[in-house]
Amino acid sequence: MANFVLVAGAWLGAWAWGEVVPELRAAGHGAHPLTLSGLAERRGVAAGQQTHVADIVDQVERLDLRDVVLVGHSYAGIPVGQAAERIGGRLARVVFVDSNVPQDGVSFTAGMSGGRQQAVEAVIADAGGWWPPLAAADYVGEGLAEEQIDRIVSGSTPHPGGSLTEPARLSGPLGALPGTYLKCLLDGPEPPSAAVEPLASGAWRRVELDTGHWPMFSAPHALARVLLDEAAI
């Protein structure tokens, strides 16, 4: 039996995994969706990136989880990747779901290109230290039905800006950990540069889904099947 710890990306909480968790549990595994500090039911709490790493590590240790499959979507790949390194022998696999991948000394915003770092950091400053959620129009073209977009938009909460500007801390190469990168093709064909080397070397597996960046909403059953397959490796 694996224990999945599922962490959704910016603006989302544990609720985002509502259609995935039952399938993991029905297959006999533990499934533990996690809301990071400052989001959803924990909204309003200021948090840096290391706070989010601690949230994940603390959940694993508090529940005394073993054979852990850490799952990080979008932004959450950054704290999940760091937590994967820190939970040691409890880790079975880390799965990056169309996500960012941490690089030592690099923040989420620093990984942005084309002047987007400055634009996002300016938005965070103007919003008092929070990154406002996306509007419905931003989800068009991602394989989402209108009701799914409505669900995401209505459930989203501002994201704590400190977690986006604080750099990652890694003690070694992430390619040393058992990993999988799940690429959602409607969001582009290529994973981030930090994933290229471990994928090219065969240290990580690459899996693809023909859906958009939010597969827990647009393709929850397919996503659950991928996670179950990766836990079985």
N, C-alpha and C positions, 0 to 999 in steps of 0.2 A: 504493500500500500504506500502510495506517495502522499505527501502533504503539499498541496498547492497553496502558495501565498501569492495572491493576485493584487497588483497595484496598478490602478488606472492613471492616465496622464493628467495634464493640467486641467484644472477646473472641475474634475470629477472626483467621486468618492467610491466607497465599497459598493454602493448601489448600482454602479455601472456594470457589474458582473452578474446581475440578477438572472440572466438567461443562460449563463455559462455554468455557474456553480451547481445547479441541480444535476446536470449531466455528469460532472466530475464525481459528485457524491453517489450518484446512481451506479457508477462503475466501481464503487468501493473505496474511493480515495477520500482523504480529507481535503476540504476546500475552505480557505480562510481569506476572504476578501478584506482588504485593509484600506481604511481612509487615512490619508496622511494629515499631519497637523496643519490646521488653517483652512481645511476644505470640508464641504458638505456639513455633516453634523458637528464637525470640529472647526467650523468657519470662524474667522475673526482672530485666530491665534497666530501671531507672527511666527514665522519659521524660516530658518535657513536650510540649505541643502543637507547639512550634517544632522539637522533635526529629523529630516525625512529618512536618512539612512538609519538613524537610531530608532525611529518608529518601526522600521522593518525588522531590524535585528532584535529589538525588544519583543516583538510579537513572536518571533521564532523561539526565543529563549523562554518567554513567559509561559507559552503553551508547550514547551519542551518538545518541539517538533523535530522529527528525524526524516530522512529521505525527502528533503525539501526541494520542491520545484518552485523556484522564484520566478514570477512572471511580471515583467514590467512593460507597460504600454506607453508609447510616446515619451513625454518628459520623464516618466517614472523609470525608464531604463537606466537613467543616470544614478539615482539612489539605489535601485535594485542591483545594478552591477557592482556597486561598492559594498552593499550588504552581502552579496554572494561571496565576495572575498573574505568577509569578516565572520561568517558563520561556520567556516571551516568544514569539518567532517559531517556536519548536518546537511550540507548541500548535495543534492543528487544532480541537479541541472538548473541552469538559468536560461530562461526563454525571453528574448527580446521581441516584443510584438510591435513591429513597425516603429521602433523606438530609437531614441538617441542612445548612444553608448558612451559611457564615461571615459574621459581621458584625464590623466593626472594633471592637476593644476589648471584645468579648463572648465569654465562654467557653461551652463546651458546657453546663455545669451552669447558668450564668446564664440560658440560654435556656429553662430548664424553668419550668413554671408550677405554681400551686396548692400551693406549699410543697415541691415535689419537689426543688428545688435543695438545700435544707437537709437533707432526708432522705437524698439520694444522697451528699452530702458527709460526712454523719455516718457512713454505711456505709463510705465510703472510709477515713475516719479510724480507725474501729474495726478495719478490715482491714489496717492498717499501710500505707496509701497505695495500696491496690489496690481496684478495683471487682470484686467477685466475679461470676462468670458467672450467667446465669439458670438456673432449674430447668426441667425438662421441661414442667411445667404452664404456664409462661409463654408457651410457643409454641403452645398450643391456639388454634384459630380463625384461624390464619395460613396455611391451605392446605397444611399440611405433613403428610405421612404419618408414621406412628409411627417408621419406620426413619430418616426424614430428621431427625426431632427427636432421635433417639438419636445420630445422626451429629454434629449440631451440639453437643449437650450434651457428648458424649465428647471432642470436639475443642477445646472452648472453654478458654481460660486467663484468669486474672485480668487485668484491663485496668489499665495504669498510671494512677493517679489524677491525676498532674500534668498529663497531656494533656487532662483533662476540665475542669480548673479554670483553666488558663492561657488568657488571652484571645487571640483571633485578631488578626492584624496585616494589614491591607489598605491599599494606597496609593491605590486608586481604586474606583469602583463595579464590582462583578462583572458587572453587565449589559453592560459594555463588551466582555466576552469572549463568543465563540460558545459557547452552552450549551444543554443539554437537561435538563429535569426529568422523570424517570420516576416517576409516582405509582403505587404499589401499592394498589389500592382496598380490599382487605380490612383495611388498616391505617388507613383513613380516606380521605375524598375530597379533602382539601385539602393542598397543600404548605405548608411553613413560611412564616411571614410574610416572611422575607428573600427568598423566591423570587417573591413576588406581583408586585412592580413589574416585574422583567425579563420575566416571563411575560405580564403585562397589556400591556406595551408592544410585545410581539412580538420583543423582543431574544432571548429564549430560546424554544425549542419545548417543548410539553408533550406527553408520551406517557403512556398508561395501560396497566397490566396488571391483569387481574382475578385477582390473587393477593395473598399476604401480604408481610410486610416482609422476608422472606429469599428473594427470587426466584431466587437462584443455586442454591438447593436445591429450592424448590417448583415453579419454572418455568424451568429453565436453558435450554431450547431457545428458548422465547419471548424470554427475556432476551437471548440471543445474537443473535437476529434483530433485536431493537431496536437493539442496539449496532452491528450491521453496517449497518443502515439509517442510523443517525446518522453513522457514519463516511463514508457515501457522499454526504452533503450538501455 
